Amino acid sequence: MIVPEGVTTIGGSAFSYNTNVKTVVFASSVRTVRTNAFKNSSVEKVVLNEGLTDLSTPERAFNQAKNLKEVVFPSTLKVIGKQGFALTAMEELTIPATVEELYEGAFRDMPNLKTVTIEGNTKIGNFAFRSCKNLETVYLKGDDITFAGNSQVFTHADTGAATGITVYVENETVADRLRAAQPNLQGLKIRIAGQPNTVKVENEDDLLNTLSAITEPTVIDATGVTIYIDHIPEGKNSTFLEIPGGVTLKGATIIPTYRGGNYVMFTAGAGEQVMFEECTFENNGKSLVIGGNADGPASVIYNGCNFNGYVITNFVDKLEGVAEFNNCAFRKADSGFQNFVEGMGGTHNFNNCTFDFTGVTQSSMGVITNGCVNVYSESEYATTVVLNGCTRTNCGTRTYGPNSSLVIK
């Protein structure tokens, strides 16, 4: 049905419960739509006209039009009224940047709705997307979006359950406003667009469970958490802590427990990265290997980390990759156990790091009687270690193998 030119108003309940009209195209002359105009109708598609600015006067204009799957919004629209499109069948919804306000419950109880994009700085009313049981993703693209009231905005049910809904916002200000508007999040995830997911963990079990469930780039804030490397996988003779690709681990203290090999193994795929920030590796008297079994080149970055004891940084299997240490400190273990930092396979860059092995008297690799930066390679792979702007106390250097290279800048 095409609304004829010259019509300026669609009356209240004009098409309510109408089962014949499937498509409605508004004439460019329409300026007003009354309450319940299409309530409980069988309309499937609506094209709203340019020049229409206000759908606030009608409440429930398309409420319970349960077959309505597509709405074309005009660029002139500014307001969508209370329960205007509640209980309709749309699966995806994009609100133009011109829309200034969504009234209470504007799109609530939409069982098929999965994705919502709000392009501008729209004021979003209470219950705007309440009880949309299949809602998954919301993109709030305005940098100054506000919310009316402090109730359920994006939920799966009237109870407020929101597990499985992720809302992407442009900045922390909008994120804080949403948290205030929906204080009981009940599983709702709020993310800053373009930034990785951030998770705060409180203890070792929490950290291990988070690592095992990683499916996307994630920053794990483990400040104050100590984790012990005490898991020996079946068929192995060493303990392992696995860090998936895309993870940034912050503030953790990592302690090996096994007298033999202890591995912090990042399982990054080719081209992926793992990062450690302000972590402490307390490998007192026990060897600690930090490396990757990436299927192709990967990288690991350490920013402001402390290493107390013997550490090997390597890339096993493919033996490719880059390890970068920025402003890190390497010190002797309390036991006085031999200390050396060994690069094995790939490229290892140490930038503005300090090596202080004062008090170490036992030999490293049977060669020298102090700490050592050791570059190790075998014929099938090459190792390069670069010391850039580093300071060394009681710390020598050594290269071993035909393809080992040490550069000091």
C-alpha positions as a printed NumPy array, in Angstrom:
array([[  0.   ,   0.   ,   0.   ],
       [  1.25 ,   3.458,  -0.934],
       [ -0.164,   6.262,   1.155],
       [ -1.376,   8.895,  -1.35 ],
       [  0.412,  12.224,  -1.666],
       [ -1.342,  14.972,   0.222],
       [ -2.121,  12.787,   3.243],
       [ -0.533,  14.421,   6.276],
       [ -1.904,  12.297,   9.106],
       [ -2.43 ,   8.571,   9.613],
       [ -5.161,   8.306,  12.191],
       [ -5.213,   6.416,  15.457],
       [ -5.848,   2.672,  14.968],
       [ -6.289,   3.323,  11.223],
       [ -4.788,  -0.075,  10.292],
       [ -4.945,  -1.752,  13.675],
       [ -5.642,  -5.507,  13.329],
       [ -5.58 ,  -5.177,   9.528],
       [ -4.528,  -8.524,   8.02 ],
       [ -4.435,  -7.479,   4.343],
       [ -1.76 ,  -4.797,   4.176],
       [  1.766,  -6.245,   3.994],
       [  3.867,  -3.292,   2.797],
       [  3.325,   0.385,   3.58 ],
       [  5.114,   3.24 ,   1.805],
       [  4.433,   6.63 ,   3.341],
       [  3.801,   9.623,   1.075],
       [  6.275,  12.472,   1.384],
       [  3.474,  14.614,   2.812],
       [  2.955,  12.526,   5.981],
       [  3.874,  14.406,   9.138],
       [  1.847,  12.728,  11.885],
       [  1.117,   9.138,  12.878],
       [ -1.471,   8.614,  15.618],
       [ -1.455,   6.118,  18.498],
       [ -1.955,   2.432,  17.625],
       [ -2.02 ,   3.257,  13.903],
       [ -0.691,  -0.185,  12.897],
       [ -1.028,  -2.048,  16.19 ],
       [ -1.522,  -5.804,  15.773],
       [ -1.563,  -5.461,  11.995],
       [  0.005,  -7.953,   9.568],
       [  2.292,  -5.393,   7.953],
       [  5.737,  -6.813,   7.08 ],
       [  7.612,  -3.788,   5.716],
       [  7.29 ,  -0.055,   6.339],
       [  9.032,   2.751,   4.431],
       [  8.777,   5.973,   6.442],
       [  9.037,   9.173,   4.431],
       [ 11.678,  11.871,   4.401],
       [ 10.224,  14.871,   6.184],
       [  8.698,  12.794,   8.99 ],
       [ 10.44 ,  13.95 ,  12.17 ],
       [  8.369,  12.858,  15.136],
       [  6.985,   9.469,  16.108],
       [  6.631,  10.475,  19.762],
       [  3.   ,  11.601,  19.701],
       [  1.807,   8.123,  18.813],
       [  2.364,   5.529,  21.49 ],
       [  2.529,   1.983,  20.196],
       [  2.357,   3.097,  16.547],
       [  3.515,  -0.333,  15.302],
       [  3.208,  -2.188,  18.593],
       [  2.565,  -5.933,  18.218],
       [  2.839,  -5.849,  14.431],
       [  4.331,  -9.291,  14.825],
       [  5.21 ,  -9.812,  11.157],
       [  7.064,  -6.512,  10.784],
       [ 10.609,  -7.421,   9.714],
       [ 11.836,  -4.315,   7.935],
       [ 11.547,  -0.589,   8.616],
       [ 13.218,   2.094,   6.515],
       [ 13.793,   5.101,   8.746],
       [ 14.122,   8.556,   7.156],
       [ 17.132,  10.744,   7.774],
       [ 14.777,  13.412,   9.156],
       [ 13.433,  11.312,  12.044],
       [ 14.194,  12.699,  15.503],
       [ 12.025,  10.837,  18.007],
       [ 10.579,   7.306,  18.307],
       [  7.723,   7.046,  20.779],
       [  6.844,   4.788,  23.677],
       [  6.63 ,   1.127,  22.62 ],
       [  6.605,   2.363,  19.045],
       [  7.953,  -0.893,  17.601],
       [  7.604,  -3.237,  20.569],
       [  6.833,  -6.897,  19.824],
       [  7.771,  -6.667,  16.153],
       [  9.827,  -9.234,  14.195],
       [ 12.941,  -7.322,  13.116],
       [ 16.252,  -9.203,  13.391],
       [ 18.559,  -6.252,  12.735],
       [ 17.956,  -2.609,  13.523],
       [ 19.842,   0.576,  12.665],
       [ 18.768,   3.861,  14.225],
       [ 19.897,   6.888,  12.157],
       [ 22.21 ,   9.477,  13.681],
       [ 19.452,  12.081,  13.422],
       [ 17.296,  10.321,  16.031],
       [ 17.615,  12.296,  19.249],
       [ 15.541,  10.141,  21.591],
       [ 14.023,   6.7  ,  21.987],
       [ 11.11 ,   6.74 ,  24.408],
       [ 10.433,   4.1  ,  27.033],
       [ 10.182,   0.572,  25.68 ],
       [ 10.531,   1.703,  22.071],
       [ 11.844,  -1.684,  20.917],
       [ 11.12 ,  -3.946,  23.855],
       [  9.991,  -7.575,  23.653],
       [ 11.328,  -8.165,  20.154],
       [ 11.931, -11.935,  20.051],
       [ 13.971, -12.045,  16.821],
       [ 16.195,  -9.019,  17.354],
       [ 19.908,  -9.917,  17.338],
       [ 21.828,  -6.797,  16.347],
       [ 21.225,  -3.125,  17.102],
       [ 23.233,  -0.174,  15.769],
       [ 22.564,   3.338,  17.064],
       [ 24.489,   5.735,  14.869],
       [ 24.305,   9.005,  16.79 ],
       [ 24.081,  10.644,  20.199],
       [ 20.63 ,   9.351,  20.967],
       [ 19.015,   9.509,  24.4  ],
       [ 17.874,   5.974,  25.162],
       [ 14.841,   5.523,  27.393],
       [ 14.067,   3.018,  30.115],
       [ 13.298,  -0.503,  28.928],
       [ 14.166,   0.539,  25.357],
       [ 15.36 ,  -2.989,  24.477],
       [ 14.05 ,  -4.917,  27.45 ],
       [ 13.221,  -8.613,  27.05 ],
       [ 14.69 ,  -9.002,  23.578],
       [ 15.477, -12.636,  24.231],
       [ 17.851, -13.228,  21.31 ],
       [ 19.704,  -9.923,  21.406],
       [ 23.464, -10.481,  20.99 ],
       [ 25.258,  -7.323,  19.898],
       [ 24.629,  -3.602,  20.299],
       [ 26.785,  -0.922,  18.692],
       [ 26.462,   2.529,  20.275],
       [ 28.415,   4.704,  17.853],
       [ 27.738,   8.118,  19.318],
       [ 30.388,   9.492,  21.641],
       [ 27.879,  11.332,  23.867],
       [ 24.953,   8.895,  24.187],
       [ 22.802,   9.325,  27.291],
       [ 20.219,   7.195,  29.072],
       [ 16.937,   8.091,  30.761],
       [ 16.447,   6.647,  34.245],
       [ 18.239,   3.707,  35.827],
       [ 16.475,   0.548,  34.802],
       [ 16.776,  -2.261,  32.276],
       [ 17.957,  -1.025,  28.885],
       [ 19.312,  -4.122,  27.11 ],
       [ 18.051,  -7.424,  28.537],
       [ 16.843, -10.87 ,  27.518],
       [ 14.028, -11.03 ,  30.053],
       [ 11.938,  -8.957,  32.436],
       [ 14.118, -10.329,  35.235],
       [ 17.014,  -8.295,  33.842],
       [ 19.037, -11.294,  32.638],
       [ 21.506, -10.144,  29.988],
       [ 24.133, -12.886,  29.656],
       [ 25.166, -13.097,  26.018],
       [ 24.581,  -9.424,  25.202],
       [ 27.645,  -7.341,  24.347],
       [ 27.372,  -3.572,  23.993],
       [ 30.174,  -1.768,  22.173],
       [ 30.56 ,   1.894,  23.1  ],
       [ 32.905,   4.592,  21.86 ],
       [ 34.402,   5.691,  25.168],
       [ 34.462,   5.14 ,  28.907],
       [ 32.011,   8.012,  29.509],
       [ 29.235,   6.239,  27.624],
       [ 30.205,   2.972,  29.31 ],
       [ 29.824,   4.575,  32.748],
       [ 26.456,   6.054,  31.783],
       [ 25.21 ,   2.65 ,  30.69 ],
       [ 26.391,   1.06 ,  33.936],
       [ 24.48 ,   3.732,  35.854],
       [ 21.385,   3.222,  33.692],
       [ 21.515,  -0.552,  34.118],
       [ 23.241,  -0.984,  37.491],
       [ 22.418,  -4.682,  37.777],
       [ 24.212,  -5.846,  34.647],
       [ 23.343,  -9.544,  35.111],
       [ 25.831, -10.696,  32.515],
       [ 25.735,  -7.689,  30.185],
       [ 29.185,  -7.033,  28.697],
       [ 30.253,  -3.482,  27.912],
       [ 33.246,  -3.015,  25.644],
       [ 35.072,   0.029,  24.319],
       [ 35.015,  -0.236,  20.514],
       [ 38.392,  -1.109,  19.048],
       [ 39.843,  -2.154,  22.39 ],
       [ 40.309,  -5.69 ,  23.683],
       [ 38.128,  -7.198,  26.332],
       [ 39.382,  -6.489,  29.871],
       [ 38.894,  -8.963,  32.722],
       [ 39.893,  -8.487,  36.372],
       [ 40.763, -11.712,  38.182],
       [ 41.027, -12.086,  41.945],
       [ 42.855, -15.38 ,  42.499],
       [ 44.726, -18.208,  40.802],
       [ 41.641, -20.316,  40.005],
       [ 39.925, -17.288,  38.515],
       [ 42.969, -16.623,  36.322],
       [ 43.258, -20.228,  35.123],
       [ 39.536, -20.402,  34.318],
       [ 39.76 , -17.139,  32.391],
       [ 42.76 , -18.36 ,  30.377],
       [ 40.975, -21.583,  29.46 ],
       [ 37.928, -19.709,  28.172],
       [ 39.687, -17.093,  26.004],
       [ 38.075, -16.701,  22.568],
       [ 39.107, -13.132,  21.67 ],
       [ 41.896, -10.633,  22.406],
       [ 41.746, -10.046,  26.152],
       [ 43.58 ,  -8.005,  28.77 ],
       [ 43.689,  -9.937,  32.05 ],
       [ 44.364,  -7.742,  35.058],
       [ 45.913, -10.152,  37.572],
       [ 47.462,  -7.545,  39.851],
       [ 48.195,  -9.151,  43.215],
       [ 47.555, -12.701,  41.978],
       [ 50.208, -15.413,  42.343],
       [ 50.093, -18.388,  40.031],
       [ 52.126, -21.564,  40.497],
       [ 53.266, -23.568,  37.482],
       [ 52.399, -27.004,  38.813],
       [ 50.423, -28.732,  36.04 ],
       [ 52.228, -31.564,  34.217],
       [ 50.273, -32.544,  31.066],
       [ 49.896, -36.211,  30.236],
       [ 52.955, -37.545,  28.446],
       [ 55.141, -34.616,  29.512],
       [ 57.902, -34.365,  32.08 ],
       [ 57.63 , -30.633,  32.676],
       [ 55.054, -28.264,  34.1  ],
       [ 53.146, -25.916,  31.802],
       [ 51.163, -22.702,  32.042],
       [ 49.535, -21.991,  28.674],
       [ 48.787, -18.43 ,  27.568],
       [ 46.577, -18.188,  24.447],
       [ 47.404, -15.844,  21.59 ],
       [ 45.923, -12.369,  21.909],
       [ 46.245, -12.245,  25.703],
       [ 47.838,  -9.441,  27.685],
       [ 48.58 , -10.56 ,  31.25 ],
       [ 49.101,  -7.735,  33.737],
       [ 50.535,  -7.728,  37.24 ],
       [ 50.758, -11.475,  37.936],
       [ 53.489, -13.194,  39.92 ],
       [ 54.448, -16.505,  38.3  ],
       [ 56.342, -19.124,  40.295],
       [ 57.662, -22.442,  38.939],
       [ 57.381, -25.388,  41.336],
       [ 59.124, -28.224,  39.516],
       [ 62.845, -28.843,  39.826],
       [ 63.049, -29.762,  36.145],
       [ 61.626, -27.71 ,  33.308],
       [ 58.871, -25.186,  33.958],
       [ 57.226, -23.663,  30.913],
       [ 55.158, -20.541,  30.405],
       [ 54.038, -21.526,  26.935],
       [ 52.182, -19.054,  24.766],
       [ 50.085, -20.875,  22.186],
       [ 49.836, -18.052,  19.687],
       [ 48.988, -18.736,  16.092],
       [ 51.043, -17.348,  13.241],
       [ 51.092, -13.568,  13.427],
       [ 49.539, -13.465,  16.917],
       [ 50.962, -11.77 ,  19.973],
       [ 51.125, -12.37 ,  23.71 ],
       [ 52.038,  -9.593,  26.132],
       [ 53.131,  -9.522,  29.772],
       [ 52.943,  -6.211,  31.626],
       [ 54.52 ,  -5.624,  35.05 ],
       [ 54.617,  -9.345,  35.815],
       [ 57.148, -10.971,  38.147],
       [ 58.735, -14.337,  37.375],
       [ 60.067, -15.755,  40.669],
       [ 61.989, -18.728,  39.353],
       [ 64.133, -19.174,  42.463],
       [ 66.5  , -22.068,  41.893],
       [ 64.339, -23.567,  39.137],
       [ 64.625, -23.214,  35.395],
       [ 61.874, -21.295,  33.61 ],
       [ 61.291, -21.437,  29.874],
       [ 59.087, -18.777,  28.306],
       [ 58.356, -19.636,  24.723],
       [ 55.868, -20.337,  21.992],
       [ 54.756, -23.241,  19.879],
       [ 53.237, -21.022,  17.252],
       [ 52.458, -22.454,  13.837],
       [ 54.564, -19.807,  12.161],
       [ 56.057, -16.505,  13.355],
       [ 54.551, -15.06 ,  16.52 ],
       [ 55.664, -12.474,  19.05 ],
       [ 55.787, -12.028,  22.794],
       [ 56.328,  -8.682,  24.512],
       [ 57.358,  -8.027,  28.106],
       [ 56.872,  -4.514,  29.458],
       [ 58.292,  -3.62 ,  32.875],
       [ 58.612,  -7.237,  34.047],
       [ 60.932,  -8.623,  36.733],
       [ 62.82 , -11.905,  36.308],
       [ 64.442, -13.332,  39.421],
       [ 66.553, -16.297,  38.407],
       [ 67.412, -18.401,  35.392],
       [ 65.208, -17.84 ,  32.358],
       [ 65.207, -19.132,  28.796],
       [ 63.212, -17.345,  26.15 ],
       [ 62.654, -19.468,  23.063],
       [ 60.402, -20.483,  20.225],
       [ 59.966, -24.242,  19.912],
       [ 58.723, -26.31 ,  16.97 ],
       [ 58.87 , -23.668,  14.226],
       [ 61.574, -21.785,  16.154],
       [ 60.467, -18.515,  14.652],
       [ 59.294, -15.331,  16.257],
       [ 60.266, -12.182,  18.114],
       [ 60.599, -11.729,  21.864],
       [ 60.814,  -8.129,  23.015],
       [ 61.763,  -7.062,  26.542],
       [ 61.178,  -3.399,  27.347],
       [ 62.397,  -1.852,  30.628],
       [ 62.663,  -5.261,  32.302],
       [ 64.948,  -6.253,  35.194],
       [ 66.859,  -9.516,  35.485],
       [ 68.291, -10.391,  38.918],
       [ 69.846, -13.356,  40.68 ],
       [ 67.737, -15.886,  42.483],
       [ 67.801, -15.708,  46.292],
       [ 69.488, -19.102,  46.414],
       [ 72.516, -17.874,  44.491],
       [ 71.736, -20.497,  41.863],
       [ 73.521, -20.007,  38.569],
       [ 71.874, -17.274,  36.548],
       [ 71.711, -16.691,  32.872],
       [ 69.26 , -15.342,  30.369],
       [ 69.248, -17.476,  27.265],
       [ 67.779, -16.712,  23.88 ],
       [ 67.088, -19.77 ,  21.75 ],
       [ 65.533, -19.595,  18.293],
       [ 64.181, -16.45 ,  16.636],
       [ 65.021, -12.861,  17.574],
       [ 65.212, -11.535,  21.13 ],
       [ 65.376,  -7.782,  21.677],
       [ 66.227,  -6.381,  25.108],
       [ 65.524,  -2.643,  25.225],
       [ 66.643,  -0.538,  28.218],
       [ 66.798,  -3.596,  30.459],
       [ 68.996,  -4.14 ,  33.543],
       [ 70.922,  -7.322,  34.304],
       [ 72.233,  -7.417,  37.895],
       [ 73.627, -10.773,  38.937],
       [ 75.614,  -9.499,  41.912],
       [ 76.322, -12.371,  44.29 ],
       [ 76.169, -15.134,  41.713],
       [ 79.28 , -17.286,  42.055],
       [ 78.372, -20.561,  40.39 ],
       [ 79.253, -21.077,  36.774],
       [ 76.797, -20.611,  33.956],
       [ 76.996, -23.303,  31.297],
       [ 80.379, -24.224,  32.777],
       [ 81.976, -21.191,  31.161],
       [ 81.973, -18.187,  33.468],
       [ 81.429, -17.649,  37.179],
       [ 78.84 , -14.944,  37.049],
       [ 75.533, -14.281,  35.393],
       [ 75.393, -14.49 ,  31.656],
       [ 73.371, -13.496,  28.616],
       [ 73.626, -16.609,  26.492],
       [ 72.797, -16.881,  22.783],
       [ 72.145, -20.475,  21.806],
       [ 71.518, -22.049,  18.428],
       [ 71.89 , -25.291,  16.572],
       [ 72.479, -25.869,  12.885],
       [ 68.808, -26.063,  11.907],
       [ 67.785, -22.666,  13.289],
       [ 69.253, -19.271,  14.04 ],
       [ 69.141, -17.12 ,  17.157],
       [ 69.749, -13.384,  17.394],
       [ 69.918, -11.458,  20.675],
       [ 70.088,  -7.661,  20.666],
       [ 70.983,  -5.69 ,  23.815],
       [ 69.894,  -2.111,  23.189],
       [ 70.631,   0.471,  25.894],
       [ 70.958,  -2.2  ,  28.581],
       [ 73.073,  -2.155,  31.738],
       [ 74.864,  -5.275,  33.014],
       [ 76.365,  -5.915,  36.446],
       [ 78.288,  -9.158,  37.055],
       [ 76.825, -10.326,  33.764],
       [ 78.864, -11.648,  30.878],
       [ 77.83 , -12.689,  27.383],
       [ 78.279, -15.882,  25.43 ],
       [ 77.289, -17.252,  22.034],
       [ 76.962, -20.943,  21.345],
       [ 76.274, -22.663,  18.061],
       [ 76.934, -21.85 ,  14.391],
       [ 73.92 , -19.599,  13.905],
       [ 74.025, -17.542,  17.1  ],
       [ 74.39 , -13.768,  16.903],
       [ 74.761, -11.184,  19.685],
       [ 74.448,  -7.45 ,  19.014],
       [ 75.191,  -4.88 ,  21.728],
       [ 74.133,  -1.288,  21.138]])
